[in-house]
Amino acid sequence: MGRRKAIQEAQGAKDKSELVQLYEEENGDLRARLTATERELADKAAAVHGLTLQLAALKAARTRQEIETAEISQLESVADAVDMAIEHFAEQLVYCPNSKSDGDRSLFQPAREVFQAIEWLATVYHRAKSGAQGCVDFDQSIAGTIAGWHYSGHQKDSTVKANLEWYRCTWNGETMMLLEHLKCGSSKRPEETIRIAFAWHASSSRVIIGYIGQHQKNTLT
């Protein structure tokens, strides 16, 4: 006997206990179907998100292929390298330098390495953070990509608290803490030492670069 017919008969017989049981069973079936539908929608949304990330990664790869190697090798300054990188990887990166950043005036050479470092952020790092492609060790990855470069994923709380203006930037009205950075060199010579500090903005799937310059201020400087 179908449930709808049973409900009609229970209504006719004014059997309230039977009606309650039948309604509870029907509600249970409806909730189960709703849960299944929600799960199906969530699975489809996850699949769409995954395809979107893969498409972005493919676009970034194609973009890199379109950039002439000669053009990269002929970059004369950090400012030129940053401009080229941000232009070509606009979907993965945002550059919003804080008041302590001097990327536009940096004397670091070779400038092509700065482009390659930002490219690494737009590809390897971005794919790992967005879930498109994993990376076991960021430091090992960047060191294998550009000789002499390294990754650091944290800063001491005492350093950050004492020098906030060096370790934060603002993007779209949101304060971003710059606790990760890429680094090359350890001297005070601007031609051979540089830091690129950044943060991951999860909701927009973008790398926010907020500082380019020499050593950020710390408790020892």
One Martini backbone bead per residue (centre of mass of N, CA, C, O) as a GRO file, in nm:
protein
  221
    1MET     BB    1   0.095   0.037   0.024
    2GLY     BB    2   0.077   0.351  -0.018
    3ARG     BB    3   0.133   0.626   0.166
    4ARG     BB    4  -0.085   0.814   0.061
    5LYS     BB    5  -0.317   0.613   0.105
    6ALA     BB    6  -0.269   0.572   0.408
    7ILE     BB    7  -0.319   0.865   0.486
    8GLN     BB    8  -0.609   0.885   0.385
    9GLU     BB    9  -0.721   0.660   0.568
   10ALA     BB   10  -0.633   0.788   0.838
   11GLN     BB   11  -0.799   1.044   0.800
   12GLY     BB   12  -1.075   0.902   0.778
   13ALA     BB   13  -1.025   0.747   1.067
   14LYS     BB   14  -0.880   0.934   1.271
   15ASP     BB   15  -0.569   0.827   1.297
   16LYS     BB   16  -0.324   0.986   1.456
   17SER     BB   17  -0.096   0.783   1.508
   18GLU     BB   18  -0.072   0.695   1.213
   19LEU     BB   19  -0.016   0.974   1.095
   20VAL     BB   20   0.242   1.037   1.245
   21GLN     BB   21   0.405   0.800   1.135
   22LEU     BB   22   0.371   0.865   0.833
   23TYR     BB   23   0.493   1.152   0.843
   24GLU     BB   24   0.769   1.068   0.952
   25GLU     BB   25   0.843   0.888   0.714
   26GLU     BB   26   0.820   1.107   0.497
   27ASN     BB   27   1.024   1.305   0.619
   28GLY     BB   28   1.261   1.110   0.608
   29ASP     BB   29   1.266   1.079   0.301
   30LEU     BB   30   1.302   1.380   0.235
   31ARG     BB   31   1.568   1.419   0.388
   32ALA     BB   32   1.729   1.210   0.229
   33ARG     BB   33   1.695   1.345  -0.048
   34LEU     BB   34   1.819   1.616   0.033
   35THR     BB   35   2.096   1.511   0.114
   36ALA     BB   36   2.164   1.389  -0.162
   37THR     BB   37   2.142   1.654  -0.319
   38GLU     BB   38   2.356   1.814  -0.160
   39ARG     BB   39   2.588   1.618  -0.221
   40GLU     BB   40   2.577   1.647  -0.526
   41LEU     BB   41   2.627   1.953  -0.535
   42ALA     BB   42   2.900   1.946  -0.387
   43ASP     BB   43   3.046   1.768  -0.593
   44LYS     BB   44   3.006   1.960  -0.834
   45ALA     BB   45   3.146   2.205  -0.709
   46ALA     BB   46   3.422   2.067  -0.672
   47ALA     BB   47   3.465   2.004  -0.971
   48VAL     BB   48   3.457   2.295  -1.072
   49HIS     BB   49   3.690   2.399  -0.898
   50GLY     BB   50   3.904   2.208  -1.012
   51LEU     BB   51   3.880   2.303  -1.308
   52THR     BB   52   3.950   2.598  -1.253
   53LEU     BB   53   4.237   2.547  -1.146
   54GLN     BB   54   4.342   2.401  -1.399
   55LEU     BB   55   4.295   2.637  -1.592
   56ALA     BB   56   4.481   2.838  -1.449
   57ALA     BB   57   4.738   2.667  -1.479
   58LEU     BB   58   4.737   2.655  -1.789
   59LYS     BB   59   4.751   2.959  -1.834
   60ALA     BB   60   5.021   3.000  -1.690
   61ALA     BB   61   5.184   2.812  -1.872
   62ARG     BB   62   5.125   2.961  -2.137
   63THR     BB   63   5.232   3.232  -2.053
   64ARG     BB   64   5.526   3.144  -2.018
   65GLN     BB   65   5.565   3.054  -2.318
   66GLU     BB   66   5.508   3.352  -2.432
   67ILE     BB   67   5.765   3.429  -2.294
   68GLU     BB   68   6.050   3.547  -2.375
   69THR     BB   69   6.362   3.467  -2.284
   70ALA     BB   70   6.501   3.725  -2.378
   71GLU     BB   71   6.322   3.921  -2.221
   72ILE     BB   72   6.406   3.824  -1.940
   73SER     BB   73   6.722   3.855  -1.970
   74GLN     BB   74   6.676   4.186  -2.029
   75LEU     BB   75   6.623   4.269  -1.762
   76GLU     BB   76   6.718   4.561  -1.567
   77SER     BB   77   6.494   4.553  -1.332
   78VAL     BB   78   6.286   4.500  -1.075
   79ALA     BB   79   6.054   4.670  -1.179
   80ASP     BB   80   6.032   4.521  -1.452
   81ALA     BB   81   5.985   4.238  -1.335
   82VAL     BB   82   5.727   4.301  -1.179
   83ASP     BB   83   5.556   4.408  -1.410
   84MET     BB   84   5.564   4.152  -1.583
   85ALA     BB   85   5.450   3.951  -1.376
   86ILE     BB   86   5.180   4.093  -1.310
   87GLU     BB   87   5.075   4.095  -1.599
   88HIS     BB   88   5.092   3.770  -1.650
   89PHE     BB   89   4.972   3.711  -1.325
   90ALA     BB   90   4.686   3.847  -1.243
   91GLU     BB   91   4.522   3.585  -1.136
   92GLN     BB   92   4.750   3.516  -0.897
   93LEU     BB   93   4.833   3.827  -0.847
   94VAL     BB   94   4.930   4.083  -0.600
   95TYR     BB   95   5.050   4.429  -0.581
   96CYS     BB   96   5.092   4.579  -0.238
   97PRO     BB   97   5.290   4.790  -0.118
   98ASN     BB   98   5.435   4.898   0.143
   99SER     BB   99   5.611   5.154   0.307
  100LYS     BB  100   5.889   4.960   0.302
  101SER     BB  101   5.893   4.922   0.016
  102ASP     BB  102   6.161   4.900  -0.271
  103GLY     BB  103   6.113   4.770  -0.558
  104ASP     BB  104   6.142   5.025  -0.754
  105ARG     BB  105   6.464   5.060  -0.626
  106SER     BB  106   6.596   4.809  -0.666
  107LEU     BB  107   6.941   4.664  -0.726
  108PHE     BB  108   6.896   4.389  -0.799
  109GLN     BB  109   7.101   4.109  -0.920
  110PRO     BB  110   6.932   3.954  -1.134
  111ALA     BB  111   6.618   4.043  -1.244
  112ARG     BB  112   6.516   3.767  -1.351
  113GLU     BB  113   6.488   3.632  -1.068
  114VAL     BB  114   6.240   3.788  -0.982
  115PHE     BB  115   6.057   3.679  -1.195
  116GLN     BB  116   6.096   3.377  -1.120
  117ALA     BB  117   5.988   3.404  -0.831
  118ILE     BB  118   5.703   3.505  -0.907
  119GLU     BB  119   5.638   3.268  -1.088
  120TRP     BB  120   5.648   3.059  -0.862
  121LEU     BB  121   5.408   3.178  -0.709
  122ALA     BB  122   5.203   3.147  -0.965
  123THR     BB  123   5.249   2.829  -0.960
  124VAL     BB  124   5.353   2.637  -0.738
  125TYR     BB  125   5.225   2.782  -0.494
  126HIS     BB  126   4.939   2.824  -0.602
  127ARG     BB  127   4.870   2.525  -0.652
  128ALA     BB  128   4.908   2.432  -0.361
  129LYS     BB  129   4.705   2.632  -0.216
  130SER     BB  130   4.454   2.555  -0.418
  131GLY     BB  131   4.485   2.225  -0.490
  132ALA     BB  132   4.604   2.145  -0.781
  133GLN     BB  133   4.919   2.110  -0.669
  134GLY     BB  134   5.154   1.971  -0.500
  135CYS     BB  135   5.406   2.056  -0.232
  136VAL     BB  136   5.636   1.940  -0.012
  137ASP     BB  137   5.882   2.171  -0.066
  138PHE     BB  138   5.938   2.497  -0.103
  139ASP     BB  139   6.243   2.532  -0.064
  140GLN     BB  140   6.334   2.313  -0.261
  141SER     BB  141   6.190   2.429  -0.508
  142ILE     BB  142   6.322   2.714  -0.530
  143ALA     BB  143   6.618   2.611  -0.523
  144GLY     BB  144   6.574   2.442  -0.795
  145THR     BB  145   6.499   2.700  -0.971
  146ILE     BB  146   6.689   2.908  -0.792
  147ALA     BB  147   6.989   2.982  -0.727
  148GLY     BB  148   6.999   3.096  -0.382
  149TRP     BB  149   6.707   3.037  -0.311
  150HIS     BB  150   6.443   3.090  -0.057
  151TYR     BB  151   6.213   2.968   0.196
  152SER     BB  152   5.980   3.128   0.430
  153GLY     BB  153   5.698   3.053   0.668
  154HIS     BB  154   5.806   3.258   0.903
  155GLN     BB  155   5.769   3.459   1.206
  156LYS     BB  156   5.833   3.620   1.473
  157ASP     BB  157   5.627   3.763   1.693
  158SER     BB  158   5.821   3.981   1.803
  159THR     BB  159   5.895   4.099   1.529
  160VAL     BB  160   5.615   4.177   1.427
  161LYS     BB  161   5.517   4.355   1.668
  162ALA     BB  162   5.772   4.560   1.642
  163ASN     BB  163   5.721   4.558   1.291
  164LEU     BB  164   5.444   4.595   1.135
  165GLU     BB  165   5.510   4.774   0.875
  166TRP     BB  166   5.681   4.522   0.749
  167TYR     BB  167   5.427   4.280   0.796
  168ARG     BB  168   5.217   4.458   0.622
  169CYS     BB  169   4.912   4.493   0.428
  170THR     BB  170   4.675   4.636   0.191
  171TRP     BB  171   4.371   4.472   0.060
  172ASN     BB  172   4.065   4.566   0.010
  173GLY     BB  173   4.072   4.655   0.331
  174GLU     BB  174   4.278   4.423   0.402
  175THR     BB  175   4.480   4.274   0.630
  176MET     BB  176   4.810   4.156   0.558
  177MET     BB  177   5.024   3.904   0.661
  178LEU     BB  178   5.388   3.886   0.616
  179LEU     BB  179   5.516   3.558   0.686
  180GLU     BB  180   5.626   3.520   0.399
  181HIS     BB  181   5.936   3.436   0.208
  182LEU     BB  182   6.167   3.530  -0.026
  183LYS     BB  183   6.528   3.458  -0.069
  184CYS     BB  184   6.842   3.651  -0.130
  185GLY     BB  185   7.083   3.670   0.053
  186SER     BB  186   7.292   3.830   0.349
  187SER     BB  187   7.359   4.105   0.292
  188LYS     BB  188   7.373   4.475   0.247
  189ARG     BB  189   7.367   4.438  -0.054
  190PRO     BB  190   7.136   4.526  -0.297
  191GLU     BB  191   7.257   4.352  -0.542
  192GLU     BB  192   7.242   4.056  -0.348
  193THR     BB  193   6.973   4.142  -0.182
  194ILE     BB  194   6.645   3.982  -0.117
  195ARG     BB  195   6.286   4.036  -0.053
  196ILE     BB  196   5.967   3.844  -0.068
  197ALA     BB  197   5.666   3.931   0.064
  198PHE     BB  198   5.377   3.725   0.164
  199ALA     BB  199   5.030   3.616   0.096
  200TRP     BB  200   4.742   3.417   0.140
  201HIS     BB  201   4.427   3.444  -0.042
  202ALA     BB  202   4.176   3.229  -0.029
  203SER     BB  203   3.907   3.361  -0.150
  204SER     BB  204   4.086   3.453  -0.427
  205SER     BB  205   4.338   3.295  -0.505
  206ARG     BB  206   4.592   3.481  -0.394
  207VAL     BB  207   4.893   3.650  -0.416
  208ILE     BB  208   5.028   3.874  -0.170
  209ILE     BB  209   5.240   4.135  -0.241
  210GLY     BB  210   5.405   4.360   0.016
  211TYR     BB  211   5.730   4.299  -0.020
  212ILE     BB  212   6.028   4.468  -0.155
  213GLY     BB  213   6.368   4.398  -0.051
  214GLN     BB  214   6.542   4.387   0.196
  215HIS     BB  215   6.567   4.344   0.498
  216GLN     BB  216   6.366   4.298   0.738
  217LYS     BB  217   6.282   4.404   1.023
  218ASN     BB  218   6.425   4.323   1.344
  219THR     BB  219   6.551   4.253   1.664
  220LEU     BB  220   6.861   4.310   1.534
  221THR     BB  221   6.791   4.608   1.369
   0.00000   0.00000   0.00000
